[in-house]
Amino acid sequence: MPTNLIKSNIMKRIFIIDWCLIPLFLSTAFTGLELHIAGHGSNHEFWHIWALAHTIASVLFTAFVTIHVKIHLGWYKSLFQNGLGRKSHVTAAVSLVSIILALTGYALLGVNGGGSGLGMWHYRIGLSALVLFSGHIIKRLPVLRKRIKDKRA
């Protein structure tokens, strides 16, 4: 298989994964906020629906993030070999916050009921992730848009 065809297939996969991450991120953030709001109400069924929606969105988001990280594994390998140096501090922070957020989120699957201390930590970390991830996405939007234009040409 020619090298440029392999590179083209890899770029197409990165393009699809990157664009899928945006709506998955938005749905995970939205359902998380709605879950928190529902936790202040008295309707447990309403809370449960948002908890289920948030769990589904989060699992899908985690799956796509895992693929995204696998595609960019070289960046992480060089990070561990050479240190942060000139690498993006925001990307490193996004990675660290993602791990913490995922771990606290999956730990919540074993906690009975909303409003737990761990749930509040997950919520607070989620709010900071919302800001951090938004910056990560906004910084990369010009590249993602350029790829769309390149595909049309």
C-alpha positions as CSV (number, residue, x, y, z in Angstrom):
1,M,0.0,0.0,0.0
2,P,1.5,3.4,-1.0
3,T,2.6,5.6,1.9
4,N,0.5,8.6,0.8
5,L,-2.7,6.3,0.8
6,I,-1.9,5.1,4.3
7,K,-1.3,8.7,5.5
8,S,-4.6,9.7,3.8
9,N,-6.5,7.0,5.6
10,I,-5.0,8.0,8.9
11,M,-5.8,11.7,8.4
12,K,-9.4,10.7,7.4
13,R,-9.7,8.7,10.7
14,I,-8.3,11.6,12.8
15,F,-10.7,14.0,11.0
16,I,-13.8,11.8,11.8
17,I,-12.8,11.2,15.4
18,D,-12.0,14.9,16.1
19,W,-15.3,16.0,14.7
20,C,-17.2,13.3,16.6
21,L,-15.6,14.4,19.8
22,I,-17.2,17.9,19.7
23,P,-20.9,16.8,19.8
24,L,-20.0,14.0,22.3
25,F,-18.2,16.6,24.5
26,L,-21.2,19.0,24.3
27,S,-23.7,16.2,25.1
28,T,-21.6,15.0,28.0
29,A,-21.4,18.5,29.4
30,F,-25.0,19.3,28.8
31,T,-26.3,16.1,30.4
32,G,-23.9,16.5,33.3
33,L,-25.3,20.0,34.0
34,E,-28.8,18.8,33.7
35,L,-28.1,15.9,36.0
36,H,-26.8,18.4,38.6
37,I,-29.8,20.6,38.3
38,A,-32.1,17.6,38.5
39,G,-30.4,16.6,41.7
40,H,-31.8,19.8,43.3
41,G,-35.3,18.7,42.5
42,S,-37.6,16.2,44.3
43,N,-38.3,14.0,41.2
44,H,-36.0,11.0,41.5
45,E,-37.2,9.6,38.1
46,F,-36.2,12.9,36.4
47,W,-32.8,12.7,38.0
48,H,-32.5,9.0,37.0
49,I,-33.2,9.9,33.3
50,W,-30.5,12.5,33.3
51,A,-28.1,10.1,35.1
52,L,-28.7,7.5,32.4
53,A,-28.3,10.1,29.6
54,H,-25.1,11.4,31.1
55,T,-23.7,7.9,31.6
56,I,-24.4,7.0,28.0
57,A,-22.9,10.2,26.6
58,S,-19.8,9.9,28.9
59,V,-19.2,6.3,27.9
60,L,-19.3,7.2,24.2
61,F,-17.1,10.3,24.8
62,T,-14.6,8.1,26.7
63,A,-14.5,5.6,23.9
64,F,-13.8,8.3,21.3
65,V,-11.3,10.0,23.5
66,T,-9.5,6.7,23.9
67,I,-9.3,6.4,20.1
68,H,-8.1,10.0,19.9
69,V,-5.4,9.4,22.4
70,K,-4.3,6.2,20.6
71,I,-4.0,8.2,17.3
72,H,-1.9,10.8,19.1
73,L,0.2,8.2,21.1
74,G,3.4,9.6,19.7
75,W,2.7,13.0,21.4
76,Y,2.3,11.2,24.7
77,K,5.4,9.0,24.3
78,S,7.5,12.1,23.5
79,L,6.0,13.8,26.5
80,F,7.2,11.0,28.8
81,Q,10.5,10.8,27.1
82,N,11.4,14.5,26.7
83,G,9.1,16.3,29.2
84,L,6.6,19.0,28.5
85,G,9.1,21.5,27.0
86,R,7.4,23.4,24.2
87,K,4.4,21.0,24.1
88,S,1.0,22.4,24.7
89,H,0.4,22.9,28.5
90,V,-3.3,23.0,27.8
91,T,-3.3,19.6,26.1
92,A,-1.4,18.2,29.0
93,A,-3.9,19.7,31.4
94,V,-6.8,18.4,29.3
95,S,-5.3,14.9,29.5
96,L,-4.8,15.0,33.2
97,V,-8.3,16.4,33.9
98,S,-9.8,13.9,31.6
99,I,-8.3,11.0,33.5
100,I,-9.4,12.5,36.9
101,L,-12.9,13.2,35.5
102,A,-13.2,9.7,34.1
103,L,-12.0,8.0,37.3
104,T,-14.3,10.0,39.5
105,G,-17.2,9.4,37.1
106,Y,-16.8,5.7,36.9
107,A,-16.3,5.5,40.7
108,L,-19.7,7.1,41.0
109,L,-21.3,4.1,39.3
110,G,-20.7,2.3,42.6
111,V,-22.2,5.1,44.8
112,N,-25.8,4.9,45.8
113,G,-27.7,8.1,45.1
114,G,-26.8,11.6,43.9
115,G,-25.4,14.4,46.0
116,S,-22.5,12.4,47.4
117,G,-19.2,14.1,48.2
118,L,-17.6,12.3,45.3
119,G,-20.4,13.5,43.0
120,M,-19.8,17.1,44.0
121,W,-16.0,16.7,43.3
122,H,-16.9,15.2,39.9
123,Y,-19.2,18.1,39.2
124,R,-16.6,20.7,40.1
125,I,-13.9,19.0,38.1
126,G,-16.5,18.8,35.2
127,L,-17.0,22.5,35.4
128,S,-13.3,23.2,35.1
129,A,-13.1,20.6,32.3
130,L,-15.9,22.4,30.5
131,V,-13.7,25.6,30.3
132,L,-10.4,23.7,29.6
133,F,-11.9,21.5,26.9
134,S,-13.7,24.4,25.3
135,G,-10.3,26.2,25.0
136,H,-8.7,23.0,23.6
137,I,-11.5,22.7,21.0
138,I,-11.5,26.5,20.1
139,K,-7.7,26.4,19.5
140,R,-8.1,23.6,17.1
141,L,-11.2,24.7,15.2
142,P,-9.2,26.5,12.5
143,V,-7.3,23.3,11.7
144,L,-10.6,21.3,11.7
145,R,-12.3,23.8,9.4
146,K,-9.3,23.8,7.0
147,R,-9.6,20.0,6.8
148,I,-13.2,20.4,5.6
149,K,-12.2,23.0,3.0
150,D,-9.3,20.7,1.9
151,K,-11.8,17.8,1.5
152,R,-14.1,19.9,-0.7
153,A,-11.3,21.0,-3.0
